[in-house]
């Protein structure tokens, strides 16, 4: 799968492996926005390295724990905590 990655102070479209994390759904991103946080990351904000574009709309492709979600349209929420840590 393709991802817009910011690594080694460079922004590149990269081929990455499909994530397969137990308890998480796999989302096919249909549209993704680049916000000011992403622009700041490219300028060095927080020393971030990884995939940018945390605002998106997609469709659930795989959800082993919740198969009723497959095919549903979803949006991202980056401010939802796990409830375990502070």
C-alpha positions in Angstrom: 0.0 0.0 0.0 1.1 3.6 -0.6 1.6 6.2 2.2 2.8 9.8 2.3 5.8 9.5 4.6 8.0 12.1 6.3 11.4 10.5 7.1 14.9 11.9 7.2 13.6 15.4 6.6 12.0 14.4 3.3 8.5 14.0 2.2 8.0 10.9 -0.1 5.3 8.6 -1.4 6.4 5.2 -0.2 5.3 1.6 -0.6 4.7 0.1 2.9 3.5 -3.2 4.1 -0.2 -3.6 5.0 -0.7 -3.2 8.7 -2.0 -6.2 10.6 -2.5 -5.3 14.2 -4.8 -7.4 16.4 -7.7 -5.5 17.6 -7.5 -2.8 15.0 -9.4 -2.3 11.8 -7.9 -1.9 8.3 -9.2 1.2 6.6 -9.0 1.9 2.8 -8.5 5.7 2.7 -10.7 7.4 0.1 -9.8 11.0 0.8 -7.2 12.5 3.1 -6.5 16.1 4.0 -3.3 17.8 4.8 -3.7 20.2 7.7 -1.4 22.8 9.3 -0.1 20.2 11.7 1.2 18.2 8.7 2.8 21.4 7.3 4.5 22.0 10.7 5.7 18.4 10.8 7.5 19.0 7.5 9.1 22.1 9.1 10.4 19.9 12.0 7.6 20.1 14.5 8.0 17.6 17.4 10.7 15.6 15.6 8.0 13.5 13.9 8.9 10.8 11.5 6.3 8.6 9.8 3.0 8.7 7.8 1.3 12.1 7.6 -2.4 12.8 6.7 -4.3 12.0 9.9 -7.5 13.6 8.6 -9.3 11.1 6.3 -12.5 9.4 5.2 -12.3 5.7 4.4 -14.1 2.4 4.3 -13.4 -0.5 6.7 -11.8 -3.3 4.8 -11.0 -5.7 7.7 -12.2 -5.7 11.3 -11.6 -9.1 12.8 -13.1 -8.1 16.2 -16.1 -6.3 14.6 -16.9 -7.8 11.2 -20.2 -5.8 11.1 -18.0 -2.7 10.4 -16.7 -4.1 7.1 -17.9 -1.8 4.3 -18.8 1.0 6.6 -17.6 4.6 5.9 -15.5 6.0 8.7 -13.5 9.2 9.6 -10.4 9.6 11.7 -10.2 10.9 15.3 -6.7 11.6 16.5 -7.7 12.9 19.9 -9.3 9.6 21.1 -7.2 8.1 23.9 -6.8 4.5 24.9 -8.2 5.2 28.4 -5.3 3.4 30.0 -2.5 6.0 30.1 -2.6 9.6 31.1 
